Each structure stands twice: as C-alpha cells, then as structure tokens.
Amino acid sequence: MSRSVLVTGGNRGIGLAIARAFAEAGDKVAVTYRSGEPPEGLFGVRCDITDTEQVERAFKEVEAEHGPVEVLIANAGVTKDTLLLRMSEEDFTSVVDTNLTGTFRVVKRASKAMMRARKGRVVLISSVVGLTGSPGQANYAASKAGLVGFARSLARELGPRNITVNVVAPGFVDTDMTAVLSDERRAEIVAGVPLGRYAAPDEIASTVRFLSSDDGRIHHRSRHSRRRRIGHGSLTIMSGILEGKRILVTGLLMESSIAFQVAKLAQEQGAEIILTAFPRPSLTERIAKKLPKPAKVLELDVTNQEHLDGLAEQVREHLGSLDGVVHSIGFAPQDALGGNFLNTPWESVATAVHVSAFSLKSLAMACLPLMEDGGSIVGLTFDATIAWQQYDWMGPAKAALEATSRYLARDLGKQNIRCNLVSAGPIKSMAAKSIPGFDVLADAWNTRSPLSWEVTDPEPAGRGVVALLSDWFPKTTGEIVHVDGGLHAIGA
Ligand SMILES: NC(=O)c1ccc[n+]([C@@H]2O[C@H](COP(=O)([O-])OP(=O)(O)OC[C@H]3O[C@@H](n4cnc5c(N)ncnc54)[C@H](OP(=O)(O)O)[C@@H]3O)[C@@H](O)[C@H]2O)c1
C-alpha cells in the first residue's frame, strides 16, 4: 500500500537515505529541503522548520501532491558545538528551536490529519548524544533528550487514535554532520562503539521504515532490544518464526530465484540476512533492493578457496554470528544437460558436481566458525532418486548433494547443526531457463502432481526452506522435505 510520507531534511544525509528507502518500497515520498536543490526523483518542498508559516505552506504543497501525510519522519536537525562557557544564548536556543521546537511544529501540523484519519506513524530522529551527553554539545544533547519526553507524551496522547510516535536515537553516522569532526575525535568515538565503526545512513533508514510499518505498531524501547512494548504495558517477543536469527542466503540472482523468496520470507519472519553473490554483486545488490529490508551483499564463488576462507570474517563484521545458512546453488555446463548424457566430458561433470554438491560442504565449513551455538543449513535439490528427461548430469550432481547433506548431518550433529534439503518441484528461475527442454520436464507436474503446481511461483519452496531454518524442526536433520505438490509420491 502506497502511503504519503514526509521526511524533513530529506535532501541529504540520514534523511535522504530514509526518503529513498520509503520510495523504493513504493510509498509516495516528499522531502523538505532548506537550501540547495531537492534530490532527484523525490518531491521536494522548500521549508525552514524554524518558521511556522513555511511549515504550513510545505504541508499544503505535500497534501496537494500526495494527500494528507500518513507517515512523518522528523529528521531535520543541526549542531552548533562549543563548550558551555563559549556557548552564547543564541547558540543554545537556535539549536533547540530547530531540533526540538521545529519537530514540535511539524508533528503538530501532521497530527491534525492523522487524528482525522485515526491512523498515523511518526518517527523522530534523536541521537545517542541525547541519552549519554557529550562535551561541547549541551545545546544539541538537550534538544535531542527533549525529543524523548516529547514523544513519550505524544505516544500516550495519540496512541488511542492509532497514531504511533517513536524515537530512533542513532549512534554516530557517516554524514555531513559528522564529517566536520576532527580525525582525533572520530577515532575517540569509534573506539567507544562496540562494532568499531560509524553507522551508515541506510542502517538508520531500515529501522525507521520498520517503525513506520504495520509491524511497527508498537512503542519501541531501544534500537537493539529484541523485546518490545506493545500497547500500554505488556512486554512480548515478536512472533516471526525467525525472530532474532541471522541467516546467510546464497544464490539470489533474480526476483524469480528461490533464494529471493527465502530472503524475503526470512526478513518478514524477523531474521537479519546477509546475501552472497556470484558472479556480480552489483546484480544481486539491485535485486536485493526489492526485499523488505536492506541486506548486505558479499561476493562468493563457492569454488574459490580464497573467497571461502574470507567469508566468516566478512559475515562476522556485518552480522556477528549465524543461525542459518541457505545453499541455493546449482550449475552444470550446457554440454552436461539437455540429452547429451552419454557424451558429456568429465570436466563438465566435475564442474557440475563441484558447484552443485561439493559446495554444500565447502559453504558449511566456511560458515562453521560463526555457528558456535548450533544452527540450520538448508539446501535445494531436485529429486535425485529417479532419472528425469533433459536433466542429465545435474541428476548425479543432485544425488551427490543429497548424500553430502546426509554426511554433513552426521558430522555436524554434535555441534547441534542440522542439515536438510528441500526437494522443490520445477521453478522457472534463471537456473531452470538454462536447462534445454525445461518445459518437457515441467510437464510431468501438469499431469501427475496431486496438488496444482505453478512453475512461476517460487514461494512454496521458499516457505519450506524458512520452516527448516526455524526452531520448528529442532530434531530433524539429514532429511529431504519435498515441496513438489506431492509428485514424488505418485507413480505413472
Ligand atoms: N550524523 C550522525 O552521526 C547523527 C547521529 C545521531 C543523530 N543524527 C540526527 O539525524 C538527523 C539527520 O542528520 P544528518 O547526519 O543526516 O545531518 P545532515 O547531513 O547535516 O542533514 C541535516 C538535514 O537537516 C536539514 N535542516 C537543518 N536545519 C533545518 C531547518 N531549520 N529547517 C529545515 N531543515 C533543516 C538540512 O537541510 P539543509 O540541507 O537545507 O541544510 C539537512 O537536510 C539530525 O536530526 C541529526 O541530529 C545524526
């Protein structure tokens, strides 16, 4: 559903990243800008939030273009850092007038239509500095701490009208605002951050988008808390079956990829994901933008030992540890497919087995250091117990994959790591398109599958994978779950 979203100060920095994230998700996004030009592709209205008249005018322009504002992100803010004794009264009041009173102005104006509509989402951008304080930033910290009291009061006042008000308090983020800090100060700040780095504006954007979504019908406690307050009191844990899990997903090439469905469903079920890409991360990065939340993409050729050796460190940097790994990789050279079984040279067979089967072991071993608390590895096969038309050497490669999965289950069980496969029916993904005569193979499903089967729908297979990644199969390993409409159980 496309909503009317307004981001103040959305022409650069964190505000722009937030605005782009909403626009990519299909919302109608307007941004305010005080100086310069509006960003390309977004509807910009000029507005200084220290001026009530300008705020009024900006809202009228947005309403005429997109309708009443349903989601307001009060992001515009300034700093004027100096030590207390040097801080003039104007230094203090001007920062408060922008960051706190300016937020009051825009929220007040937006709330009128939200109250009429009996729904709305408001997110205020505060700062960790408002919670911890910082020398030289008494004005800024006071304004940002003020936002917390402001939001808590509004949450109580507007909650009964189905309007949520939340505060996101980012740590230090790489933008123009922090670019002015000296190298020495930057080093000091980074030394105090457990991740050892500044955040990127995109990372703030995903949190803001979550709090503005239907899933965000909550009053948030802290950015990193897994427990959240719902309504006016009870504490609960979110209900997604992958809530809190960290999952690596390989093989996301197109929107039609099974891996895309896995990544999408996993995020919807509460997981944080990281993607690997081969051959070009840029392609996967483009498709990954269509996922509900941003996901980091790492380059990984599963036949390249250097890539495998470096994987754990890179994943650790972005996610910490892993609870799940999805192997959605298969490849055979053209001369190993399409009716050439008797003439395929060993080199092509070797490639098919290396990329499609041995890689399950390679990937599992590469991720092992990140799975100290156990986890779930899930791969995708195509029933290798029988011979198929056209499938040729992918058949033995999948048989090898199925055996590899059982041996991994045997050897990794002690570490509480499960290894299972989903045996999916035919899906017209990129991999399938490269199988000459794919339609002949898929035809069996039109005539024999007990449940109707849609070759263009990768979601059922994705759901099977997500279920196996979850804690709902705690004692299942070495298994092959058929998500094939039931065809495997039916004779001619
Ligand atoms: N960067 C960080 O480390 C960090 C950390 C925590 C919180 N924050 C908060 O995140 C928000 C965005 O910061 P940022 O790092 O993205 O800063 P930024 O790159 O400096 O952008 C600030 C934005 O606020 C706008 N703005 C400032 N005064 C305004 C006014 N009077 N009326 C209308 N717009 C005004 C600016 O518009 P112009 O381009 O026209 O000047 C710009 O769009 C701020 O509230 C900041 O306090 C930042």
The ligand as a Tripos MOL2 file, in Angstrom:
@<TRIPOS>MOLECULE
LIG
   48    52     1     0     0
SMALL
NO_CHARGES

@<TRIPOS>ATOM
      1 N1         25.1750   12.0120   11.6410 N.am      1 LIG1
      2 C1         25.0890   11.4940   12.8550 C.2       1 LIG1
      3 O1         26.0530   10.9170   13.3680 O.2       1 LIG1
      4 C2         23.8140   11.5630   13.6320 C.ar      1 LIG1
      5 C3         23.7300   10.7930   14.7900 C.ar      1 LIG1
      6 C4         22.5480   10.8160   15.5360 C.ar      1 LIG1
      7 C5         21.5050   11.6020   15.1180 C.ar      1 LIG1
      8 N2         21.6040   12.3610   13.9980 N.ar      1 LIG1
      9 C6         20.4340   13.1670   13.6270 C.3       1 LIG1
     10 O2         19.9380   12.7400   12.3540 O.3       1 LIG1
     11 C7         19.3120   13.8280   11.6820 C.3       1 LIG1
     12 C8         19.9310   13.9740   10.2890 C.3       1 LIG1
     13 O3         21.3370   14.2050   10.4420 O.3       1 LIG1
     14 P1         22.4030   14.0400    9.2660 P.3       1 LIG1
     15 O4         23.6060   13.4620    9.8580 O.co2     1 LIG1
     16 O5         21.7760   13.4200    8.0990 O.co2     1 LIG1
     17 O6         22.7070   15.5930    9.0460 O.3       1 LIG1
     18 P2         22.9730   16.4590    7.7520 P.3       1 LIG1
     19 O7         23.5550   15.6570    6.6690 O.co2     1 LIG1
     20 O8         23.6690   17.6600    8.2690 O.co2     1 LIG1
     21 O9         21.4750   16.8650    7.3270 O.3       1 LIG1
     22 C9         20.6840   17.6840    8.1380 C.3       1 LIG1
     23 C10        19.3900   17.9640    7.4460 C.3       1 LIG1
     24 O10        18.5800   18.8070    8.2810 O.3       1 LIG1
     25 C11        18.1250   19.9060    7.4930 C.3       1 LIG1
     26 N3         17.9040   21.0880    8.3210 N.ar      1 LIG1
     27 C12        18.7430   21.6350    9.2320 C.ar      1 LIG1
     28 N4         18.1700   22.7410    9.7680 N.ar      1 LIG1
     29 C13        16.9660   22.8740    9.1970 C.ar      1 LIG1
     30 C14        15.9030   23.8040    9.3280 C.ar      1 LIG1
     31 N5         15.9680   24.8470   10.1550 N.pl3     1 LIG1
     32 N6         14.8030   23.6380    8.5780 N.ar      1 LIG1
     33 C15        14.7150   22.6150    7.7230 C.ar      1 LIG1
     34 N7         15.6610   21.7000    7.5360 N.ar      1 LIG1
     35 C16        16.7860   21.8390    8.2760 C.ar      1 LIG1
     36 C17        19.2370   20.1300    6.4980 C.3       1 LIG1
     37 O11        18.7480   20.8910    5.4230 O.3       1 LIG1
     38 P3         19.7840   21.7400    4.5040 P.3       1 LIG1
     39 O12        20.4740   20.7640    3.5880 O.co2     1 LIG1
     40 O13        18.9110   22.6530    3.7600 O.co2     1 LIG1
     41 O14        20.7370   22.3950    5.4290 O.co2     1 LIG1
     42 C18        19.5680   18.6900    6.1260 C.3       1 LIG1
     43 O15        18.6280   18.1970    5.2140 O.3       1 LIG1
     44 C19        19.5230   15.0530   12.5590 C.3       1 LIG1
     45 O16        18.3700   15.2590   13.3460 O.3       1 LIG1
     46 C20        20.7080   14.6420   13.4420 C.3       1 LIG1
     47 O17        20.7100   15.3260   14.6510 O.3       1 LIG1
     48 C21        22.7390   12.3440   13.2370 C.ar      1 LIG1
@<TRIPOS>BOND
     1     1     2 1
     2     2     3 2
     3     2     4 1
     4     4     5 ar
     5     4    48 ar
     6     5     6 ar
     7     6     7 ar
     8     7     8 ar
     9     8     9 1
    10     8    48 ar
    11     9    10 1
    12     9    46 1
    13    10    11 1
    14    11    12 1
    15    11    44 1
    16    12    13 1
    17    13    14 1
    18    14    15 2
    19    14    16 1
    20    14    17 1
    21    17    18 1
    22    18    19 2
    23    18    20 1
    24    18    21 1
    25    21    22 1
    26    22    23 1
    27    23    24 1
    28    23    42 1
    29    24    25 1
    30    25    26 1
    31    25    36 1
    32    26    27 ar
    33    26    35 ar
    34    27    28 ar
    35    28    29 ar
    36    29    30 ar
    37    29    35 ar
    38    30    31 1
    39    30    32 ar
    40    32    33 ar
    41    33    34 ar
    42    34    35 ar
    43    36    37 1
    44    36    42 1
    45    37    38 1
    46    38    39 2
    47    38    40 1
    48    38    41 1
    49    42    43 1
    50    44    45 1
    51    44    46 1
    52    46    47 1
@<TRIPOS>SUBSTRUCTURE
     1 LIG1         1 GROUP 0 **** ****
